[in-house]
Amino acid sequence: MSATEFAAAQWTRATGAGVDPHEYRRVTDGLTSVADWGPSFVRVGHGHLQRAESAASDLSAGEHLLMAARWFHLATLAPYAEAPRAAAEADHALGRALAVLEPGARRVSGEGFAGWLRGPADAQGTVVVVPGLDSAKEEFLDLVSALLARGLAVFAMDGPGQGVLAATTTFVPDYERVVGRVVDALGVARVGLVGLSLGGYFAARAAALEPRVTAVATVSGPFRLDWDDLPLPVRDIMAGRAGDADAAQEFVRHVDLTALAPRIAAPLLVVDGDQDVIPGVTNGEWLARLAPHGTYLSVPHGDHLLGNARPDWLPLLSDHITHTLTGTPA
């Protein structure tokens, strides 16, 4: 795949993550190969760090730090030898940003997870945002902002094989155990879950097996995956996150919600984009049908993660989680 094709494929994902579309175009138009992606995006991230250092206000500094975190994370989407360092820089930039913008934000970590708890201490509900195959907590800052705006507390996390933990851990199929440890660490009686891409599977599985999950939503999440159907680039990413190709195939074998969906007692919203071309992640309707309290939202023009259609699903999802957790209209 050429740099131009790769940049086009990542366009709505990057802009959906909150980077400036014009800056994205300027950066990607200058790429001569996909190998330039990581170093170029890291340079942009460092540029935002420099702007933060010279900013005239804490607000401006924090905004540049948040933008740096986004660019450092996006640097890891293409094959890149320094991806672990970029992920660490994304994590560090996010922490610096929150120290400036939200001094009350709290770093919470434990076995197989790390992230930031944001929002009011007396929030009526707490939501855990679960990333996917090659995403991380830095990718979904706008989703977190939408939930925070509704008065919820939000824990955006990296789990095993994800984000800042990708260099030292690998995927686990029993993600409900990770969610259970997260709930314990947060010290709350119940949580809502929002899972994106492969995180949709993690969230649905956890909702079926962890009784403290009382609200759940998935976005572009797989109902079932078949190794033979997955494109080679997805297999390669999966192998890297699972440990090797054999481990990846074994992990994929577990990605099947047929038996678990009927056990999801929590109200569930399933969001798909009809233009999603990744095999296995456009079959969420089955999850919604089998879950006792499932609702299905299909966006005709939405692609993977629906970065090109946020007004069509983000407010609805945020309201669903808020109403379910608090029992009041959002």
C-alpha positions as CSV (number, residue, x, y, z in Angstrom):
1,M,0.0,0.0,0.0
2,S,1.3,3.4,-0.9
3,A,1.6,6.3,1.6
4,T,-1.2,8.0,-0.2
5,E,-3.5,5.0,0.1
6,F,-2.6,4.4,3.7
7,A,-3.3,8.1,4.6
8,A,-6.6,8.0,2.8
9,A,-7.6,4.8,4.7
10,Q,-6.7,6.4,8.1
11,W,-8.3,9.8,7.2
12,T,-11.6,9.6,9.1
13,R,-10.0,7.6,12.0
14,A,-7.4,10.4,12.5
15,T,-9.9,13.2,12.2
16,G,-12.4,11.4,14.3
17,A,-9.7,11.2,17.0
18,G,-9.6,14.9,16.9
19,V,-6.5,16.0,14.9
20,D,-6.9,19.0,12.7
21,P,-7.8,17.8,9.2
22,H,-5.7,20.5,7.5
23,E,-2.6,19.6,9.5
24,Y,-3.2,15.9,8.7
25,R,-3.3,16.7,5.0
26,R,-0.1,18.8,5.2
27,V,1.7,16.0,7.0
28,T,0.5,13.1,5.0
29,D,0.9,14.8,1.6
30,G,4.6,15.0,2.3
31,L,5.0,11.2,2.9
32,T,6.9,9.3,0.3
33,S,6.3,5.8,1.9
34,V,4.3,4.2,4.7
35,A,7.7,3.9,6.5
36,D,7.7,7.7,6.9
37,W,4.4,7.7,8.8
38,G,5.6,7.0,12.3
39,P,8.6,9.4,12.3
40,S,6.5,12.2,10.7
41,F,3.7,11.9,13.2
42,V,6.1,11.8,16.1
43,R,7.7,15.0,14.8
44,V,4.3,16.7,14.7
45,G,3.7,15.5,18.3
46,H,7.0,17.1,19.4
47,G,6.0,20.3,17.6
48,H,2.9,20.5,19.8
49,L,5.0,19.8,22.9
50,Q,7.2,22.8,21.9
51,R,4.1,24.9,21.5
52,A,2.9,23.8,24.9
53,E,6.2,25.0,26.4
54,S,5.9,28.5,24.9
55,A,2.1,28.8,25.4
56,A,0.8,32.0,27.0
57,S,-1.7,30.2,29.2
58,D,-2.2,26.9,30.9
59,L,-5.3,26.3,28.8
60,S,-3.3,26.7,25.6
61,A,-0.5,24.5,26.9
62,G,-3.0,21.8,27.9
63,E,-4.6,21.8,24.5
64,H,-1.3,21.4,22.8
65,L,-0.4,18.6,25.1
66,L,-3.7,16.8,24.3
67,M,-3.0,17.3,20.6
68,A,0.5,15.9,21.0
69,A,-0.9,12.8,22.7
70,R,-3.2,12.2,19.7
71,W,-0.3,12.5,17.2
72,F,2.0,10.3,19.2
73,H,-0.7,7.6,19.3
74,L,-1.5,7.9,15.6
75,A,2.2,7.4,14.9
76,T,1.8,3.8,16.0
77,L,-0.9,2.9,13.4
78,A,1.7,2.1,10.7
79,P,4.6,-0.4,11.2
80,Y,7.2,1.6,13.2
81,A,10.2,0.3,15.2
82,E,9.8,3.1,17.7
83,A,6.1,2.5,18.3
84,P,6.6,1.6,22.0
85,R,8.3,4.9,22.5
86,A,5.6,6.8,20.7
87,A,3.0,5.1,22.8
88,A,4.9,6.0,25.9
89,E,5.1,9.6,24.7
90,A,1.4,9.7,24.1
91,D,0.7,8.4,27.6
92,H,3.1,11.0,29.1
93,A,1.7,13.9,27.1
94,L,-1.9,13.0,28.2
95,G,-0.8,12.9,31.8
96,R,0.9,16.3,31.5
97,A,-2.2,17.7,29.8
98,L,-4.5,16.5,32.5
99,A,-2.2,17.8,35.2
100,V,-2.7,21.3,33.7
101,L,-6.4,21.1,32.6
102,E,-7.9,18.7,35.2
103,P,-5.7,18.5,38.3
104,G,-8.4,16.3,39.9
105,A,-7.8,13.5,37.2
106,R,-6.4,10.4,38.8
107,R,-4.0,7.9,37.3
108,V,-5.3,4.4,38.1
109,S,-3.3,1.2,37.2
110,G,-3.2,-2.4,38.1
111,E,-2.6,-5.8,36.7
112,G,-3.3,-5.5,33.0
113,F,-4.6,-2.0,32.9
114,A,-3.6,1.7,33.1
115,G,-5.5,4.9,32.5
116,W,-7.0,8.1,33.8
117,L,-10.1,8.6,35.8
118,R,-11.7,11.9,35.1
119,G,-14.8,13.7,36.1
120,P,-16.6,14.7,39.4
121,A,-15.9,12.7,42.5
122,D,-19.6,12.6,43.2
123,A,-20.6,11.5,39.7
124,Q,-23.9,9.5,39.5
125,G,-22.2,7.0,37.2
126,T,-18.8,5.8,36.0
127,V,-18.0,4.8,32.5
128,V,-15.0,2.7,31.3
129,V,-13.8,3.3,27.7
130,V,-12.2,0.2,26.2
131,P,-9.9,0.5,23.1
132,G,-9.4,-2.1,20.4
133,L,-6.9,-3.8,18.2
134,D,-4.4,-0.9,17.7
135,S,-6.2,1.9,19.4
136,A,-5.5,3.4,22.8
137,K,-7.0,5.7,25.4
138,E,-5.5,8.7,23.6
139,E,-7.6,8.0,20.5
140,F,-11.0,8.6,22.1
141,L,-10.6,11.9,23.9
142,D,-13.7,13.4,22.2
143,L,-15.9,10.5,23.3
144,V,-14.6,10.9,26.8
145,S,-15.4,14.7,26.6
146,A,-19.0,13.9,25.5
147,L,-19.5,11.6,28.5
148,L,-17.8,14.1,30.9
149,A,-20.1,16.8,29.6
150,R,-23.1,14.7,30.9
151,G,-21.8,14.7,34.4
152,L,-20.3,11.2,34.4
153,A,-16.9,10.0,35.6
154,V,-14.9,8.4,32.9
155,F,-12.0,6.0,33.1
156,A,-10.2,5.7,29.7
157,M,-7.9,2.7,29.8
158,D,-5.3,0.7,28.0
159,G,-5.6,-3.0,28.6
160,P,-3.3,-5.9,27.9
161,G,-1.6,-5.5,24.5
162,Q,-3.0,-2.0,24.1
163,G,-1.5,1.5,24.2
164,V,1.2,2.1,26.7
165,L,1.0,-1.6,27.8
166,A,1.5,-3.0,24.3
167,A,5.2,-3.3,24.7
168,T,5.0,-5.4,27.9
169,T,1.8,-7.3,27.7
170,T,-0.3,-9.3,25.2
171,F,-4.0,-9.7,24.5
172,V,-6.1,-11.9,26.8
173,P,-9.4,-13.4,25.8
174,D,-10.9,-13.2,29.3
175,Y,-11.1,-9.4,29.3
176,E,-13.9,-9.6,31.9
177,R,-11.2,-10.3,34.5
178,V,-9.4,-7.1,33.5
179,V,-12.7,-5.1,33.8
180,G,-13.3,-6.7,37.2
181,R,-9.9,-5.5,38.4
182,V,-10.7,-2.1,37.0
183,V,-14.0,-1.9,38.9
184,D,-12.3,-3.0,42.0
185,A,-9.6,-0.3,41.6
186,L,-12.1,2.4,40.9
187,G,-14.0,1.5,44.0
188,V,-17.5,1.8,42.5
189,A,-20.4,-0.6,42.7
190,R,-21.2,-0.6,39.0
191,V,-19.9,0.8,35.7
192,G,-20.9,1.4,32.1
193,L,-18.7,0.2,29.3
194,V,-18.1,1.6,25.9
195,G,-15.9,-0.6,23.6
196,L,-14.6,0.5,20.3
197,S,-13.6,-1.8,17.4
198,L,-12.1,-5.0,19.1
199,G,-12.9,-3.2,22.3
200,G,-16.6,-3.8,21.4
201,Y,-16.0,-7.5,21.8
202,F,-14.1,-7.0,25.1
203,A,-17.0,-4.8,26.4
204,A,-19.7,-7.2,25.3
205,R,-17.9,-10.2,26.8
206,A,-17.3,-8.3,30.0
207,A,-21.0,-7.2,30.2
208,A,-22.0,-10.9,29.9
209,L,-19.6,-12.1,32.6
210,E,-19.1,-9.2,35.0
211,P,-22.3,-8.5,36.9
212,R,-21.2,-5.0,37.9
213,V,-21.5,-3.8,34.3
214,T,-24.9,-2.2,34.1
215,A,-24.7,-0.3,30.8
216,V,-22.8,-1.1,27.6
217,A,-22.3,0.2,24.1
218,T,-20.1,-1.1,21.3
219,V,-18.9,0.8,18.2
220,S,-17.6,-1.2,15.2
221,G,-17.2,-4.2,17.4
222,P,-17.0,-7.8,16.1
223,F,-19.6,-10.4,16.9
224,R,-17.4,-13.1,15.6
225,L,-14.0,-13.2,13.8
226,D,-12.6,-15.8,11.5
227,W,-8.8,-15.9,11.1
228,D,-9.0,-16.9,7.4
229,D,-11.2,-13.9,6.6
230,L,-9.0,-11.3,8.2
231,P,-6.9,-9.2,5.8
232,L,-3.1,-9.7,6.1
233,P,-2.4,-6.3,7.7
234,V,-5.0,-7.0,10.4
235,R,-3.4,-10.5,11.0
236,D,0.0,-8.8,11.3
237,I,-1.3,-6.3,13.9
238,M,-3.1,-9.1,15.8
239,A,0.1,-11.2,15.9
240,G,2.1,-8.3,17.3
241,R,-0.5,-7.6,20.0
242,A,-1.1,-11.3,20.9
243,G,2.6,-12.3,20.9
244,D,2.9,-14.3,17.6
245,A,0.8,-15.6,14.8
246,D,-0.1,-18.8,16.7
247,A,-1.2,-16.9,19.7
248,A,-3.2,-14.5,17.5
249,Q,-5.1,-17.4,15.8
250,E,-5.9,-18.8,19.2
251,F,-7.1,-15.5,20.4
252,V,-9.3,-15.0,17.4
253,R,-10.9,-18.4,18.0
254,H,-12.3,-17.0,21.2
255,V,-13.9,-13.9,19.5
256,D,-17.4,-15.3,19.2
257,L,-20.3,-13.8,21.1
258,T,-23.0,-16.3,20.1
259,A,-23.2,-18.0,23.5
260,L,-22.4,-14.9,25.5
261,A,-24.8,-12.3,24.0
262,P,-27.9,-13.8,25.6
263,R,-26.2,-13.4,29.0
264,I,-25.8,-9.6,28.6
265,A,-28.4,-8.3,31.1
266,A,-27.4,-4.6,30.8
267,P,-29.1,-2.4,28.2
268,L,-26.9,-2.6,25.2
269,L,-26.4,-0.2,22.2
270,V,-24.6,-1.6,19.2
271,V,-23.3,0.9,16.6
272,D,-22.1,-0.2,13.1
273,G,-21.1,1.7,10.0
274,D,-22.4,0.2,6.8
275,Q,-19.3,1.3,4.9
276,D,-17.0,-0.6,7.3
277,V,-14.9,-2.9,5.1
278,I,-13.1,-4.9,7.9
279,P,-14.5,-8.4,7.9
280,G,-16.2,-9.4,11.1
281,V,-17.0,-6.0,12.4
282,T,-20.2,-5.3,10.4
283,N,-22.2,-8.1,12.0
284,G,-23.2,-6.3,15.2
285,E,-26.9,-6.8,14.5
286,W,-26.6,-10.3,15.7
287,L,-25.3,-9.1,19.0
288,A,-28.2,-6.7,19.4
289,R,-30.7,-9.3,18.5
290,L,-29.4,-11.9,20.9
291,A,-28.9,-9.6,23.8
292,P,-32.1,-9.4,25.9
293,H,-32.0,-5.6,25.9
294,G,-30.1,-4.8,22.7
295,T,-30.6,-1.9,20.4
296,Y,-29.0,-1.7,17.0
297,L,-27.9,1.5,15.2
298,S,-26.6,1.2,11.7
299,V,-25.3,4.3,10.0
300,P,-25.4,3.9,6.2
301,H,-22.5,6.2,5.5
302,G,-20.4,5.3,8.5
303,D,-17.0,3.6,8.2
304,H,-14.9,1.8,10.7
305,L,-15.2,3.6,14.1
306,L,-17.5,6.0,12.3
307,G,-15.1,8.9,12.4
308,N,-16.9,10.3,9.3
309,A,-20.3,10.2,11.1
310,R,-19.9,11.3,14.7
311,P,-23.1,13.4,14.9
312,D,-25.1,10.2,13.9
313,W,-24.0,8.2,16.9
314,L,-21.9,9.9,19.5
315,P,-24.8,11.9,21.1
316,L,-27.1,8.9,21.0
317,L,-24.4,6.7,22.6
318,S,-23.6,9.2,25.3
319,D,-27.2,9.7,26.1
320,H,-27.8,5.9,26.2
321,I,-25.0,5.4,28.7
322,T,-26.0,8.4,30.8
323,H,-29.7,7.5,31.0
324,T,-28.9,3.8,31.8
325,L,-26.4,4.6,34.5
326,T,-28.3,7.4,36.2
327,G,-31.9,6.6,35.4
328,T,-32.5,10.2,34.3
329,P,-32.6,11.8,30.8
330,A,-29.2,13.0,29.6
